[in-house]
Amino acid sequence: MTTARPPAWPVRAAAVHGRRTVVPAVTGTAYATGTGAFTVDPDDTLVPGFVRRRR
C-alpha cells in the first residue's frame, strides 16, 4: 500500500451554470507536442472564413 497522492483528486464541489461538478487538482508532467494557426485570406468573400461554434 502506498501513501502517495494519485495523479488527480477532487479538491471541492462546485456548480457551473447550475450543473454540479468538482474542481480537480492534477499533478504530472506535460510536453508541448505541436502548435496550430489559422490564416484568413483578406480577399475571402466569406470573411471570417469559418465560424467556430461552441457545443
C-alpha positions, 0 to 999 in steps of 0.5 A: 500500500502506498501513501502517495497522492494519485495523479488527480483528486477532487479538491471541492464541489462546485456548480457551473451554470447550475450543473454540479461538478468538482474542481480537480487538482492534477499533478504530472508532467506535460510536453508541448507536442505541436502548435496550430494557426489559422490564416484568413485570406483578406480577399475571402468573400466569406470573411471570417472564413469559418465560424467556430461554434461552441457545443 
